[in-house]
Amino acid sequence: MTLVRANHDKSNPYVVINKSIVKNKTLSWKAKGLFLYAFSRPDDWTFNTEDLIANSQDGKDSVRAGLKESEREGYLERHQPRTSDGKMGPLEWVFHEKPRHKKAENPIPPQAGFPAPVNPPLLSNELLNKEVLSKESTSSSNFPMSEHAFRLSHLLFDFVKSRAPKAKEPDWDKWAVELDRMQRLDGYTWEEIEKLIRYVHQQDRFWFEVILSTKKLREKAVAITTKMSSNKEEERPKPEKQIVKTPEEIARRKAEYDLWKKDLEIEMEHREKLKQQHGGEDD
């Protein structure tokens, strides 16, 4: 194999990164590409999902999946601090050249009544982050969320209750937190979240039996969005088929037209004669 390298100088900007991420087999090439793009930007660069989509051929769902993967593996943190007046400030992104959390070496202890697996898996960063996530306040008084989060939580529960009248009323704060994270961390707009809810419970017989909480909606959002996109493709009007006529068919239709035209001329001539005769009687 031959590598043809470019010059690395002021006239040919280059990026220097730690090679550990390149050898990290738990990451997809998509996540590694996002990482490379991030470290090619200035230190004061303001990251957002729209910028990443605009600078690649990946769509919104693909970029979101790569970002979630980067967060899971500890290469990315996103948080939204409050301003001095208590309101939520802009979303801050922090990329780490080395993962913030290393995978634990101790296996997950077996649950009571279940034998330990032959090759017990290592604790994932997702499990390690549970403690961090649990510290995020679910109280609306300590964590001022948008009213949209609560409005859409009620919308989802209304759909659920219409199918299951005995459904127990949920913890509204916890439900709102999941939608708030969809909007702040996953990059969905409130309009997109509402469309997902309405699609699930008004147009899809499979998903309405699955999406019974905002947490499940967030987990399956990418899959639902993909399903919605595929349905739109199927609904596009198909062009009408062009009927190919044989020479015999064309000749037959022309003969029919000529006959009709001749009959019409005879009829018009007859009417003209009757008109003239009628006019002569009046004189």
N, C-alpha and C positions, 0 to 999 in steps of 0.2 A: 504494500500500500504506500502511496506517495501523498504527502500533505504539502500543498502549495500555499505557503503563508504570505500574508501581505506585510508591508513594513509597519512597524509599530513606533510611531512618532507623532508629533503635534499635527502634522498634516494628514495622518491616518489614525484617527482616534481608535482606541481599543479598550477592552474591559479586562480587568484582572479579578478573578474570583477564586475562592477556595475550591479545589477539585473534588471535595468529598461529595457534593451534591450530584456530580456527574456519575459517580460510582454507586449512588444510592438506588438500589433495585426496587425499593418500595414506592418510588416516584415514577409517574408516567413521563414520557417525553413532553407532553403538554405542560405539566407542572414545571418541568425543568426549563422549558422555553419561557414561561412567565417569569421565572426566577431570573433568567438571563436578561430579559427586557428590563426588569425592575432595577438590576444593578448596573444597567447601562445609562440610567437616568441620573440627573444631578441629585445631590443629597436633599435638596429642598423641593423636589418634585412632588406635585399633588396627584396622587393616584386615584383613579375611579374606574369602574367597570366599563363605562362608555369609551374611555381612552384606550383600554386594552382591546376592545372589540374593533375600534377604528384602525388599530395598527396591526391587524392580522386578518386572516380569512376565516377564523373561527367565529361562530355565532355566539349569541348571548348564553345559551345553555352550556356550550362547551367551555367558555371562559369561566362561568360560575363553577362548573365542576372542577376545573383546574385550581381555582382559588380555594375551594373547600378542601381539596386534597392538600394544598400547601399549608392551610391552617391545621389540618389534622396531623400533619407530620412536623409541625412546629416551626415552619419557615416563614409563616405570616401570622401577624396579629392585627386585628381590626377592632378598634374601640371608639366610643363616642363620648368624650368627657363633657361635663356640664360647664357652662360659662359662669361668670361671676354672679349673674342674676338668676341662676338656677335653671336656665333653659339648656336644651341639648345643643352642643356645638357641632362643628363639622366632623364627619367620620375620619378618623386618623388611621393610616395604614403603616405598619412597621414590618419590613422584610428583614429576616435574620440570615446572615451568610452561613451560619451553622444553626441547626435546629435548636429551638429554645428548650424543648423537652426531649430527653433521650428515652428510648424504649427501656422499660424495666427488664431486668434479667430474671426476676422471679416469676414463675408461672402462676396463672390464676388458680387459686385453690379450688378443688372440686366442691360442688354443692352437695348437701346432705342427700343421700340416696342415689347419687350419680357417680360412677367411677371416673377417675381421672383419665384424660385422653392419653394415648400412647405417646404422642409428641405434643405436650401441652403448649399452647401458643403463648407468646410473650404479651405482656400488657401493652395495648396500643396507646398512642398519644390521645386517642379519643377518650379512653377510660381515664387516663391521667388528667385530662382536662375537666373531668366531671366536677372535681372539687372547685375548680376555677369558675365553671359555669354555674354551680350551685350558689356561689357567692354573689352572683348577679341578682340584684334585688328584684323581686316580683311584685313589690308593692307599688301602686301607682303614686303614692305620696313621696316615696324615696326615689322613684325612677319615672319621671314624668314622660309618659308615652303619648303619641299622637292619639287624638280621639278616634281616628280611623281604625286603629287597632282594636278598640273596644266595639266600634260599630260593626266591623266585619266579623268579629267574634260572635256577636249576637246574630248576625245574618247566617253564619254557618250553623249555629245551634238551632235557629228557626227551621232550617231545612232538615236537620237531624230529627228534631221533635215532630215535624210533620209526618215523618215515616215511623217514628218510635215515640208515641205520645208519653210513654212512661220514662223517657230518658231523664236522667238526673241532671239538674242544672250544674254546669261546670264551675271551676274556680276561674272567674272572669279575668283576674289579674294574670294568672298563668297562661291562659289562652291568649291574652293580648300580648304577652311577652314574646310568644312564638311568632306572631305576625309582625311584631316590631323588629325582631331579628331578621325575618324575611326581607323587610324593607331596608333596614340599615346595613345588614351584613351580606345578604344574598343578592341585593341589587334589584329586587322587584319593586315596581311602583305600586301605590295603593290601588290604582285602576287595574293593574295586571292581577293583583291578588284577588280583587273582587270578581274578575272574569274567571279566574280559576275556580273559585267557590261556586259560581253560578253554572259553569260548565259541568263540574262534577255532579251537582245535584239536579240539574235540569236536562242534561244531554247525554250523560254517560252512565249506563246501567251497571257497569263494573265498578267504577270508582266511587259511586255514591254509597256502596256497601263497605268501602274501605276507609274513606275519609270521614271519620266521625269526630275528629278533633283538629285543632289548629296545629298541633305537633305533628300529626300524621300528614297534614296538608303540606307542611314545610318539608318533611322527609321525601314526599313523593312529587314535589313541585316540578322537578325537571322531567320526570316521566310523563306527568299529566300535560305539561307544555308541549312535549314531543307529540303526544297523541292528538292534541288540539291542532297542531300544525299539519299533521298527516291528514286529518279530517278535512281541513280547509283545502288541501290539494285535491282530495276526492270530490269536493263540492264544486270545483271550478267547472263552468259549462264546457262541454266537449264540442268541438267543431262539427257541424253537420256533415254527414257523409256525402261526398259527391257521387251522384248517380251517373255511371258511365253508360252512354247509349251506343248501341251497335249501329252500323250503317243501315241495316234493314229497318230498325226502329225509327231512325231519323227519316228515312224515305216514307215509311207508313204515316208518320205524323204530318209530314209535308203534304202528302196526298189528301189527308183528312182536312188539313187547313185549306187547301186549294178548293176542295169540294164545298166546304162551308162558305168560303168567299164567293164562289160562283152562285150558290143558292141565295146568298145575301144580295148580290147584284140583281138577280132575277126578281126577288121580292121588292127591291127598291124601284125597279123599272115598272113593275105591275102597279105599285102604289102611285107612281107618277102619272100613269095612264088614267087611273081612276080619278085622280085629282083634276086632270084636264077635262075629262068627261063631265064631271060634276060642275066644273066652272062653265062649260059650254051651255048647260041646261039653265044656269042662272041668267045667262045673257038672253 
